[in-house]
């Protein structure tokens, strides 16, 4: 298939930075730019690759686990792909339903991640590799549900992966309040700065 609308994660698949993951509506491809080869074996595992990686909105790579990537899928939720797993059932894991939004994996633990999904966008956190999710908006003066489904990320600096950052935009009576907030994925409460425009 044509490599249109491709998305590349911010890190390679192995030390040495020779391989990256590319995804499109044809599935998952691993490109080795040193050898100038493309490996498409992920698409031969008996799965619906268009459902798994089609219309990829965001892609994130785990610095804690070099084999783990996450992606937000436009119509089919969020997904984790573990390249170290030999089982098809364990290799692909849907971690959230609905419209897939942004995902961010912690650099300190492959169990910790944040993400958004669904037509009503809420910021959520998982500390058990996507098995359970809880909302992160409690204690923050943020728009909930979100006005911008992509306004959520984790600090990618090793040792600071618990720090989540979000953008908020709320409005009332002709005034719009913009803010950037930081909070820990381990507990409630926010630090932030706001600016009101009329």
Buried (B, 14 or more C-beta within 10 A) or exposed (E): EEEEEBBEBEBBBBEEEEBBBBBBBBBBBBBBEEEEEEEBEBBEBEBEBBBBBBBBBBBBBBBBBBBBBBBBBEEBBBBBBBBEBEEEEEBBBBBBEBBBBBBBBBBBBBBBBBBBBBEEBBBBBBBEBBEEBEEBBEEBBBBBEBBBBBBBBBBBEEEEBBBBBBBBBBEEEEEEBBBBBBBBBEEEEBEBEEEEEE
